[in-house]
């Protein structure tokens, strides 16, 4: 049986593959309709980690003792504070400042920010459903206290990568690298797709268990 056929026939065993597949398909559709930007990808990565933190906490609180809940609550407050700092930076820098002279990209970013981009919204709905499923099963019975999850590493690296792309590729050539230019949009998004795929491969359950 081919890998693709196995993923389709056994979706519960291949959540990471489905996560990447859905993200890639919806992002590709957004590119086709000129509705994706660097902000689109980084803002989605932020939501991906934020949803993981919130969902893990909501399920974890009903499974552990009061002392464990106190420790988890302190960790969650620290995580949320850090996520808030990231959110402000992502919105201000990637959503507004980086495209200050390009009103078309800024408008698309604002639509994404206020959930008026349906490709982005569908991506988020899948992430929410995925996290609910994970936490209803054995994967969600423990609360991770590590900041170095695959989602968080993707967010960290994507912020750095996004800054490089914005300053050295998009900003010097705004007319060339626009949302309506299909191939240049693909070139911009491709590094983020490779980053997400690489991190999901590195943090796959099989590879983690082998270490």
C-alpha positions in Angstrom: 0.0 0.0 0.0 1.4 3.4 -0.9 2.1 6.1 1.7 -0.7 8.3 0.4 -3.2 5.5 0.4 -2.3 4.6 3.9 -2.7 8.2 5.1 -6.2 8.4 3.5 -7.4 5.0 4.8 -6.0 5.5 8.3 -6.3 9.3 9.1 -6.2 8.8 12.9 -2.7 7.3 12.6 -1.4 10.2 10.4 -2.6 13.4 12.1 0.7 15.1 11.4 0.5 14.3 7.7 -3.1 15.4 7.5 -2.2 18.6 9.3 0.5 19.4 6.7 -1.7 18.3 3.8 -4.7 20.4 4.8 -2.5 23.5 5.5 -0.7 23.0 2.1 -4.0 22.6 0.1 -5.7 25.6 1.7 -2.6 27.8 1.5 -2.2 26.8 -2.2 -5.9 27.8 -2.8 -5.3 31.1 -1.0 -2.3 31.7 -3.3 -4.4 31.0 -6.3 -6.9 33.6 -5.3 -4.2 36.1 -4.3 -5.2 35.9 -0.6 -1.9 34.9 1.0 1.0 36.9 2.4 4.0 36.4 4.7 1.7 37.6 7.5 -0.9 35.0 6.6 1.6 32.2 7.3 3.3 33.6 10.4 -0.1 34.6 11.9 -1.4 31.0 11.3 1.7 29.5 13.0 1.0 31.8 16.0 -2.7 30.6 16.2 -1.5 27.0 15.8 0.6 27.2 19.0 -2.0 29.3 20.8 -4.8 26.8 20.2 -2.5 24.0 21.3 -1.7 25.7 24.6 -5.4 26.6 25.3 -6.8 23.2 24.3 -4.1 21.3 26.3 -4.9 23.3 29.4 -8.7 23.0 29.1 -8.4 19.2 29.0 -5.5 18.8 31.4 -7.2 20.7 34.3 -9.8 18.0 34.7 -7.3 15.2 34.8 -4.7 16.2 37.4 -4.5 17.0 41.1 -4.7 20.6 42.5 -0.9 20.8 42.9 -0.4 19.7 39.3 -3.0 22.3 38.2 -1.2 25.0 40.1 2.1 24.2 38.4 0.4 24.0 35.0 -1.4 27.3 35.6 1.8 29.1 36.3 3.4 27.7 33.2 0.4 28.5 31.1 0.4 32.2 32.3 4.1 32.4 31.3 3.3 30.8 27.9 0.4 33.1 27.2 2.4 36.2 28.1 5.1 35.2 25.7 2.5 34.4 23.0 1.0 37.9 23.6 4.4 39.5 23.0 4.7 37.5 19.8 1.2 38.5 18.7 1.8 42.2 19.1 5.1 42.0 17.2 3.6 39.9 14.4 0.6 42.2 13.8 2.6 45.4 14.1 5.7 44.4 12.1 4.5 41.8 9.6 0.9 43.0 9.3 1.4 46.8 9.1 5.0 48.2 9.1 6.6 45.8 6.7 4.0 46.6 4.0 3.5 50.3 4.9 3.8 51.5 1.3 1.8 48.6 -0.2 -1.8 49.1 0.6 -3.0 46.0 -1.3 -0.9 43.7 0.9 -1.9 45.6 4.1 -5.6 45.2 3.2 -5.2 41.5 2.8 -3.4 41.3 6.1 -6.2 43.2 7.8 -8.7 40.8 6.3 -6.7 37.9 7.7 -6.4 39.5 11.1 -10.1 40.0 11.4 -11.0 36.6 10.1 -12.4 37.7 6.8 -10.1 35.3 4.8 -12.0 32.0 4.5 -8.9 30.0 3.5 -7.2 31.1 6.8 -10.4 30.5 8.7 -10.8 26.9 7.4 -7.2 26.3 8.4 -7.9 27.4 11.9 -11.1 25.3 12.1 -9.1 22.2 11.2 -6.4 23.0 13.8 -9.1 23.3 16.5 -10.7 20.0 15.5 -7.3 18.3 15.4 -6.4 19.5 18.9 -9.8 18.5 20.3 -9.3 15.0 18.9 -5.7 14.8 20.2 -6.8 15.8 23.7 -9.8 13.4 23.8 -7.4 10.6 23.1 -4.3 9.4 24.9 -2.1 12.0 23.3 -3.8 14.6 25.5 -3.5 13.0 28.9 -0.3 14.8 29.8 0.5 18.4 29.7 3.7 19.4 28.0 5.9 21.9 30.0 8.4 22.4 27.2 8.6 25.5 25.2 10.4 23.6 22.4 7.3 22.0 20.8 7.3 21.7 17.0 4.7 24.5 16.7 6.8 26.9 18.8 10.0 26.2 16.9 8.1 26.7 13.6 6.9 30.1 15.0 10.3 31.2 16.2 12.1 30.3 12.9 9.3 31.6 10.7 9.5 35.0 12.4 13.2 35.2 11.5 12.6 33.7 8.1 9.7 36.1 7.5 11.9 39.1 8.4 14.6 38.0 5.9 12.0 37.5 3.2 10.3 40.8 3.8 13.4 43.0 3.9 15.5 41.3 1.2 12.9 39.9 -1.2 9.4 41.5 -0.9 10.2 45.0 0.1 12.9 45.8 -2.6 10.5 44.5 -5.3 6.9 45.1 -4.1 5.4 45.1 -7.6 7.0 41.7 -8.5 6.3 40.0 -5.2 2.6 40.8 -4.8 -0.3 38.5 -3.8 -1.6 38.5 -7.4 1.6 37.2 -8.8 1.1 33.4 -8.6 4.6 32.1 -9.0 6.3 34.7 -6.8 3.7 34.0 -4.1 4.6 30.3 -4.3 8.3 31.2 -3.9 7.6 33.2 -0.8 5.4 30.6 0.9 7.5 27.6 -0.1 10.2 28.1 2.6 7.5 28.1 5.3 6.0 24.9 3.9 9.4 23.2 3.9 10.0 24.5 7.5 6.7 23.1 8.7 7.3 19.8 7.0 10.8 19.5 8.4 9.7 20.3 11.9 6.8 17.8 11.8 9.2 15.1 10.5 11.7 15.8 13.3 9.0 15.8 16.0 7.1 12.8 14.6 6.3 10.3 17.4 8.5 7.6 15.8 11.6 9.8 15.6 11.0 11.2 19.1 10.7 7.7 20.6 13.9 6.6 18.9 16.0 9.3 20.5 
